[in-house]
Each structure stands twice: as structure tokens, then as C-alpha cells.
Amino acid sequence: MQTSRPEHAAADHPKVASRRVGIILANLGTPEGTSYWPMRRYLNEFLSDRRVIDYPPWKWQPLLQLIILTSRPFRSGKNYASIWNNDKNESPLMTITRDQTAKFATVAKAAFGDGVMVDFAMRYGKPSIESVVTRMQAEGCDRILFFPLYPQYAAPTTATANDQMFRALMKMNWQPALRTVPAYLEDDTYLDALAASVTEAYAALPNRPKRLVISYHGVPERYLLEGDPYHCQCQKTTRLLAERLGWDRAEMITSFQSKFGPEKWVGPATVELVADLAKQGIDDIAVISPAFSADCIETLEEIQGEIAEAFEHAGGKKFTYIPCLNDRDDHIDALFGIAKRELQGWI
């Protein structure tokens, strides 16, 4: 961290950190371990978020604390253990987000020198958004670009990340200026990277899959009816990807995964859809999940576990999962291009 005496300050004025711009890449979060208590702490924070579960606390919290959190940490911990990065003792989401940030920081330094500080934060768990923004301010960042890594906007993802950033600012006497990055599903470089990942995956297969299932994280249908644009933006992502690839839309099917609770969710449900495809004789499919910028429990365990098994049990023969964009160079270049655009006037 560079320090200097402020311009026009008295000779005895203490040195302060040089002014910089901060960029925070934000993702969902991860438990610190797979045993009961780390899982319970993580799930408690996640499932207590009113953006995720918006039932009245008096109704939801007794159910969560007394019933759900007595058993779900064991089941979730087992699922996480099946994908855990044992070498680094962390979840794949943590590993990938750190790798993304390191590459992004390298590109940013080449473009802007030491005038920009790059770090990542998690909405749930560590490193917390508050801890990262506090450290950035201490190191001279008086302007911060907050970048939720969700191509499509949704209240339970983008909005809750922004909420937490705003809460962090509310605790600060000297707040840095803040900008938030909007949904970027229409960005050309993002779409190019997404299309390239599909093209490369198909080129490596001996036979072309009969369908590409594009599986997004689901939300209750009520959210759509109340004005959340997520469902519409998912449908648009599929359309734009088809245009980028030059494919017939009949080859591509949009679906949604990760249903939680008794409400009606947007559909079709991926786990049911793939089973129906297999029963129809469509026994060779590929699945991609563009709502996630990094592979995580929903892609590594749910898609490649539960959803793949549903397909195979229904008669499916070949199931190909196309990874998230993760730390691909074209993905990092796309994210940096988006950030650079949002930094106009600051850099």
C-alpha cells in the first residue's frame, strides 16, 4: 500500500493511503467445512435472508431453527463432501472465484497499474462483503465498483448481494463512492465466451448430442409475477446463445433446477425434463448452466449427480455436462471489459 501526504496539507500531516479504485467480484458464498456446524452456520445465514425466503420471520424462523437446521446440514454436508477440494480444504466455488480474481487482477494491473485494487467477497460466509470493503477503504479506495457475478438479475442473487454491500456502507462514517454492475446477459463478449464453451465441448464429443438443455437456477413463480425479471432474462439468454451459435432453437431447451419448498416454481424442472427426454428416446444430451459464473454445488453435485442420474435411470445413455465459464481467459476478458465500461469517468 502506497502512502503520501495529501496535497496542500501541512508538513506535519500524517501520510495517508494513495487514492485508488476498488473492484469487488462478488459471488454467492460457501461453507467453511462439510461437518454439521459449519454447514449449519452457512445454511442459517443463507436461509435467513429475506431475499431468498421471504416468508414472515415469525412463521419461517421456528421452522428453520427447530426443524430444517437440525437435519439439512447433514445432508448438505454430504453433498458438499462429494465435490470438496480436499487439497485446499475448501469448496470448488471458493477455489474458482479466487482463480477468477487472480486472473482479473492481472488484467486490471496491466491496464491500470496500481491505481486499481481487485478482490472478491461472498454474500454468505467468508470473506464477507463488509470485511473486503472495509479493507479496501483502509488501503485508499474511495471509489468501489461492486460486481455481482450473475449474468441475469434476480432478487435472491444480485439484489441480496447489493443489499449486503449497502449494509456495509451504512456502518462506515466515511463511505467510498459506489457503483454496482447490472446484469450482463446481453454483453457480446460474455455471449461469445458462452458460445465458445459450447462449441468446444461439442467438438470434443464423438457424436453430437440430440438436445442442449440450458438449466438455470429456479425461483418461485410468484417472484416472476411480482416483477422479478430473472425468468425473462433466462429465456433471453437462451435465445441470444442460439443466435450466437447459429442453431435451430429446437435443439435447445430452457429449464430450471434447485427447487426448494412447497411453492410452485418456474419450470420446466430440469430433473423431470431430462427424464422425459430419455423416455422419448432422446438418449444423448448436453447440459449447460449459464446462470452460474463458476461451478458450484448446483452444477457439480446437482446437475452431475441427481439430474444425470434421473436421465440415466429413465433410459438415457450419454449425458454431457458443459462446465461454467469459470476462469477461462475469454470469460475473464469479458468480465474485465464489462468492469472497464462501468468504470468510465473513474479511470
ABEGO torsion letter per residue (X at the ends): XBBBBBBGBBAABBBBBBBBBBBBBBBAEBBABABAAAAAAAAAAAAABAAABABBAAAAAAAAAAAAAAAAAAAAAAAAAAABBAAAGBBAAAAAAAAAAAAAAAAAAAAAEAABBBBBBBABEOBBAAAAAAAAAAAGBABBBBBBBBABBBAABAAAAAAAAAAAAAABABBBBBBBBBBAAABAAAAAAAAAAAAAAAAABABBBABBBBBBBBBBAAAAAAGBAAAAAAAAAAAAAAAAAGBBAAABBBBBBGBBEABBBBOBBAAAAAAAAAAAGBABBBBBBAABABBBAAAAAAAABAAAAAAAAAGBABBBBBBBAEABAAAAAAAAAAAAAAABGAX
